[in-house]
Amino acid sequence: MPSDSPAPAPIQRQHILLVTGLSGAGKTTALRVLEDLGWEAIDNFPIRLLVRLIGPPSAAAQTSTPPSLAQDSQRTPLAIGFDSRTRGFDPVDVIERVKGLSQREDLVITTLFLDCNSAELERRYNETRRRHPMAAERPVRTGIQAERELLEPLRRWADAVLDTSAFTSNDLQQAVRAQFARTAPQDMAVIVSSFGFARGTPPLADLVFDMRFLDNPHWVPELREQTGLDPAVGEHIRQDPAYDTVFGQIRTLLATLLPRYRAQGKAYVNIAFGCTGGRHRSVFTAERMAQALREDGFSPTVLHRNLGSRAADEIEGPKG
């Protein structure tokens, strides 16, 4: 006989993000972005006090009753930053405490570890002339190595590891927004960018297409100082026998992938086209693909990272 009892109210789970990592890898920047996204952010928090901060299990979790307004206000997503400088820091103790809290039905706890290669960390510290917290009077390199060894258990255990070695501050902000926005935008943001391989691959690109197989306008004297935004350069690129075929294949691939990314709730997709210098082939192709995506119902943003770079024979490779 069916029961007349009302169905239990769903448990309102509080999201907690623990943000840690190597000193200088970007924890402060990440916490600022999270705060902008609506998280309550606390830095340098002693993890031994985490249970007191969160409080006991909610009434909804214990009795399946609807939460009160006061309880609901306590469920604002909470981002907690800590690292080797935090008082009483012990990676093994942190892991055990969080494992215990993760058993609670009213909590969702995620750990983000910010990593960075040692050479880049050393460059950042030397550039800012800050003292590494574990270096004391020793070289920065020694402090970085000591901290890396101390934090290795946390790095292995963390749910997500974000390597910021090649990130600018804006790159890190974009990565955090893409992964931890409380709610996705109304529609997926599509970014179509161009870049030059000679100046490094964009660290946040989801899809990278190498256009260096095309005939290079750099070696045509009257086109060298122009860019992929100029009609003469575009016409030269389109005359390459492989161009139309490859462009059509990439467009078909994106027409398949982008709706699936959207269905999965992905907030951002960065599609990057690269050539050697980032001024001709990649620029033209990015512009054309953005127009094709508009025709397919998307609203892409177009970015040209190296459009203003100097044309240099030394980086363009052998003359085609």
C-alpha positions as CSV (number, residue, x, y, z in Angstrom):
1,M,0.0,0.0,0.0
2,P,1.5,3.3,-1.0
3,S,2.6,5.6,1.8
4,D,1.0,9.0,2.3
5,S,4.2,10.4,3.9
6,P,5.8,13.2,2.0
7,A,9.0,12.4,0.2
8,P,12.1,13.5,2.2
9,A,13.5,16.9,1.3
10,P,16.7,16.7,-0.7
11,I,19.8,17.4,1.3
12,Q,21.2,20.9,0.6
13,R,25.0,20.1,0.4
14,Q,27.6,22.8,1.1
15,H,30.5,23.0,-1.4
16,I,33.9,23.5,0.1
17,L,37.0,24.0,-2.0
18,L,40.4,23.6,-0.4
19,V,43.0,25.6,-2.3
20,T,46.6,24.8,-1.7
21,G,49.9,24.4,-3.5
22,L,53.4,25.7,-3.9
23,S,54.1,29.3,-2.7
24,G,54.1,31.6,-5.7
25,A,52.0,29.3,-7.8
26,G,48.9,31.6,-7.7
27,K,46.8,30.7,-4.6
28,T,46.0,34.3,-3.8
29,T,44.9,35.0,-7.4
30,A,42.7,31.9,-7.4
31,L,41.0,32.8,-4.2
32,R,40.3,36.4,-5.4
33,V,38.6,34.9,-8.5
34,L,36.6,32.5,-6.5
35,E,35.4,35.4,-4.3
36,D,34.3,37.2,-7.4
37,L,32.4,34.1,-8.5
38,G,30.4,34.2,-5.3
39,W,32.4,31.9,-3.0
40,E,33.2,32.9,0.5
41,A,37.0,32.9,0.5
42,I,39.3,32.5,3.5
43,D,43.1,32.4,3.2
44,N,45.8,30.9,5.5
45,F,43.2,29.0,7.5
46,P,44.4,26.4,10.0
47,I,42.8,23.2,8.8
48,R,42.7,21.8,12.3
49,L,39.9,24.3,12.9
50,L,37.9,23.2,9.8
51,V,35.3,21.2,11.7
52,R,34.6,24.2,14.0
53,L,34.3,26.5,10.9
54,I,31.8,24.2,9.1
55,G,29.8,23.3,12.2
56,P,27.9,20.1,12.8
57,P,25.9,18.2,10.2
58,S,22.8,20.2,9.1
59,A,19.3,19.4,10.3
60,A,18.4,18.5,6.8
61,A,21.1,15.9,6.6
62,Q,20.1,14.4,10.0
63,T,16.3,14.5,9.8
64,S,15.5,15.1,6.1
65,T,13.6,18.3,7.0
66,P,13.7,21.4,4.8
67,P,16.6,23.7,5.8
68,S,15.9,27.0,7.6
69,L,16.9,30.3,6.1
70,A,19.8,30.5,8.5
71,Q,21.1,27.1,7.5
72,D,20.7,27.9,3.9
73,S,22.8,31.0,4.3
74,Q,25.5,28.8,5.7
75,R,25.6,26.9,2.4
76,T,27.4,29.6,0.5
77,P,30.3,27.8,-1.3
78,L,33.4,28.1,0.8
79,A,36.9,28.4,-0.6
80,I,39.7,27.9,2.0
81,G,43.3,28.6,1.2
82,F,46.2,27.1,3.1
83,D,49.9,26.2,2.4
84,S,53.2,25.5,4.1
85,R,53.0,28.9,5.8
86,T,49.7,28.1,7.6
87,R,50.1,27.6,11.3
88,G,50.2,23.9,12.3
89,F,50.5,22.8,8.7
90,D,50.9,19.0,8.3
91,P,49.9,17.5,4.9
92,V,49.2,14.0,6.4
93,D,47.0,15.5,9.1
94,V,45.2,17.6,6.5
95,I,44.4,14.5,4.3
96,E,43.1,12.5,7.3
97,R,40.9,15.4,8.5
98,V,39.4,16.0,5.1
99,K,38.8,12.3,4.5
100,G,36.7,12.2,7.7
101,L,34.7,15.3,6.7
102,S,34.1,13.8,3.2
103,Q,31.9,11.1,4.8
104,R,29.3,13.7,5.7
105,E,26.3,13.7,3.4
106,D,25.8,17.5,3.7
107,L,29.3,18.4,2.4
108,V,31.0,18.3,-1.0
109,I,34.7,18.8,-0.5
110,T,37.1,19.3,-3.3
111,T,40.9,20.0,-3.1
112,L,42.7,22.1,-5.7
113,F,46.5,22.0,-5.8
114,L,48.3,24.8,-7.7
115,D,51.6,23.5,-9.1
116,C,54.4,25.3,-11.0
117,N,57.8,24.2,-12.2
118,S,60.8,25.2,-10.0
119,A,62.5,27.3,-12.6
120,E,59.4,29.5,-13.1
121,L,58.9,29.8,-9.3
122,E,62.5,30.9,-8.9
123,R,62.1,33.4,-11.6
124,R,58.9,34.8,-9.9
125,Y,60.6,35.1,-6.6
126,N,63.7,36.7,-8.0
127,E,61.6,39.2,-10.0
128,T,59.6,40.3,-7.0
129,R,62.5,40.1,-4.6
130,R,60.3,38.3,-2.1
131,R,61.8,35.7,0.3
132,H,60.6,32.2,-0.1
133,P,58.9,31.1,3.2
134,M,61.0,27.9,3.5
135,A,64.3,29.4,2.3
136,A,65.2,31.5,5.4
137,E,68.8,32.7,4.6
138,R,69.3,30.0,2.0
139,P,68.8,30.3,-1.8
140,V,65.3,30.5,-3.2
141,R,65.9,27.2,-5.0
142,T,66.5,25.4,-1.8
143,G,63.2,26.6,-0.3
144,I,61.3,25.6,-3.4
145,Q,62.7,22.1,-3.3
146,A,62.0,21.7,0.4
147,E,58.4,22.9,0.0
148,R,57.8,20.6,-3.0
149,E,58.9,17.6,-1.0
150,L,56.7,18.6,2.0
151,L,53.6,19.1,-0.2
152,E,54.0,16.0,-2.4
153,P,51.5,13.9,-0.4
154,L,48.9,16.7,-1.0
155,R,49.7,17.0,-4.6
156,R,49.2,13.2,-5.2
157,W,45.9,13.2,-3.2
158,A,44.3,16.4,-4.6
159,D,41.2,16.1,-6.7
160,A,42.5,18.6,-9.3
161,V,46.0,19.8,-10.0
162,L,46.5,23.0,-12.0
163,D,50.0,23.7,-13.4
164,T,50.5,27.5,-13.6
165,S,54.0,27.3,-15.0
166,A,53.1,28.9,-18.4
167,F,50.1,31.0,-17.1
168,T,49.9,34.7,-17.0
169,S,47.7,36.1,-14.2
170,N,44.8,36.4,-16.8
171,D,45.3,32.7,-17.8
172,L,45.0,31.6,-14.2
173,Q,41.9,33.7,-13.7
174,Q,40.3,32.2,-16.8
175,A,41.1,28.7,-15.8
176,V,39.6,29.1,-12.3
177,R,36.5,30.7,-13.7
178,A,36.0,27.9,-16.2
179,Q,36.3,25.2,-13.6
180,F,34.7,26.7,-10.5
181,A,32.0,29.1,-11.6
182,R,29.0,28.4,-9.3
183,T,26.7,28.4,-12.3
184,A,27.5,28.1,-16.0
185,P,26.9,31.1,-18.3
186,Q,23.6,31.0,-20.2
187,D,25.5,29.7,-23.1
188,M,28.9,28.3,-23.6
189,A,31.6,30.9,-24.3
190,V,33.5,30.0,-27.5
191,I,36.9,31.7,-28.0
192,V,38.7,31.5,-31.4
193,S,42.3,32.6,-31.2
194,S,45.4,32.8,-33.3
195,F,49.0,32.5,-32.1
196,G,52.5,31.9,-33.2
197,F,54.3,28.6,-32.3
198,A,57.5,30.6,-32.1
199,R,56.1,32.4,-29.1
200,G,54.7,29.4,-27.3
201,T,51.4,27.5,-27.4
202,P,48.5,29.1,-25.5
203,P,48.2,27.2,-22.1
204,L,44.4,27.3,-22.0
205,A,43.6,26.1,-25.5
206,D,41.2,23.2,-25.6
207,L,41.7,22.5,-29.3
208,V,44.8,23.4,-31.2
209,F,45.1,23.3,-35.0
210,D,48.5,23.7,-36.7
211,M,48.3,25.7,-39.9
212,R,52.0,25.6,-40.8
213,F,51.4,23.1,-43.6
214,L,50.0,26.0,-45.7
215,D,52.1,28.2,-48.0
216,N,53.6,31.0,-45.9
217,P,52.8,34.6,-47.0
218,H,55.8,35.8,-45.0
219,W,58.0,34.9,-47.9
220,V,56.0,37.0,-50.4
221,P,57.7,40.4,-50.2
222,E,54.5,42.4,-50.8
223,L,52.6,40.4,-48.1
224,R,55.2,40.2,-45.4
225,E,54.2,43.3,-43.5
226,Q,50.5,42.6,-44.0
227,T,48.5,40.3,-41.8
228,G,45.8,37.7,-42.1
229,L,43.3,40.5,-41.8
230,D,44.3,41.9,-45.2
231,P,42.4,40.6,-48.2
232,A,45.6,40.0,-50.3
233,V,47.0,37.7,-47.6
234,G,43.7,35.8,-47.3
235,E,43.6,35.3,-51.1
236,H,47.1,34.0,-51.1
237,I,46.3,31.5,-48.3
238,R,43.1,30.2,-50.0
239,Q,45.1,29.5,-53.2
240,D,46.9,26.7,-51.3
241,P,45.4,23.5,-52.7
242,A,45.0,22.0,-49.2
243,Y,43.3,25.0,-47.6
244,D,39.6,24.6,-48.5
245,T,39.6,20.8,-47.8
246,V,41.3,21.1,-44.4
247,F,39.1,24.1,-43.4
248,G,36.0,22.2,-44.2
249,Q,37.1,19.2,-42.2
250,I,37.9,21.3,-39.1
251,R,34.5,23.1,-39.4
252,T,32.8,19.7,-39.6
253,L,34.7,18.5,-36.5
254,L,33.8,21.6,-34.5
255,A,30.1,21.3,-35.6
256,T,30.2,17.8,-34.0
257,L,32.2,18.7,-30.8
258,L,30.8,22.1,-29.7
259,P,27.2,20.9,-29.2
260,R,28.5,18.0,-27.2
261,Y,30.7,20.3,-25.0
262,R,27.6,22.5,-24.5
263,A,25.5,19.5,-23.5
264,Q,28.2,18.5,-20.9
265,G,27.9,22.0,-19.3
266,K,31.4,23.2,-20.4
267,A,31.6,26.9,-19.7
268,Y,34.4,27.8,-22.1
269,V,35.9,26.3,-25.2
270,N,39.1,27.9,-26.6
271,I,39.9,26.9,-30.2
272,A,43.4,28.0,-31.2
273,F,44.9,28.2,-34.7
274,G,48.7,28.4,-34.9
275,C,51.3,29.2,-37.5
276,T,54.9,30.1,-37.1
277,G,54.8,33.8,-36.3
278,G,51.0,34.2,-35.6
279,R,50.4,36.9,-38.1
280,H,49.2,35.4,-41.4
281,R,47.8,31.9,-41.7
282,S,46.5,31.5,-38.2
283,V,44.9,34.9,-38.2
284,F,43.1,34.4,-41.5
285,T,41.9,30.9,-40.5
286,A,40.7,32.1,-37.1
287,E,38.7,34.9,-38.6
288,R,37.1,32.6,-41.2
289,M,36.3,29.9,-38.7
290,A,34.7,32.5,-36.3
291,Q,32.4,33.6,-39.2
292,A,31.6,29.9,-39.9
293,L,30.7,29.3,-36.3
294,R,28.4,32.4,-36.3
295,E,26.6,30.9,-39.3
296,D,26.3,27.7,-37.2
297,G,24.6,29.5,-34.3
298,F,27.5,30.2,-32.0
299,S,28.8,33.6,-30.9
300,P,32.6,33.3,-30.7
301,T,35.0,35.9,-29.4
302,V,38.1,36.3,-31.6
303,L,41.6,37.0,-30.1
304,H,44.8,37.4,-32.0
305,R,47.7,37.0,-29.6
306,N,50.6,37.8,-31.9
307,L,49.1,40.0,-34.5
308,G,51.3,42.9,-33.6
309,S,54.5,41.0,-33.4
310,R,57.4,41.8,-35.6
311,A,57.9,39.9,-38.9
312,A,61.2,38.1,-38.5
313,D,62.9,35.8,-41.1
314,E,64.8,33.9,-38.4
315,I,61.6,32.4,-36.8
316,E,59.7,31.7,-40.0
317,G,61.7,28.6,-41.1
318,P,62.9,27.8,-44.6
319,K,61.4,29.6,-47.5
320,G,58.6,27.6,-49.0
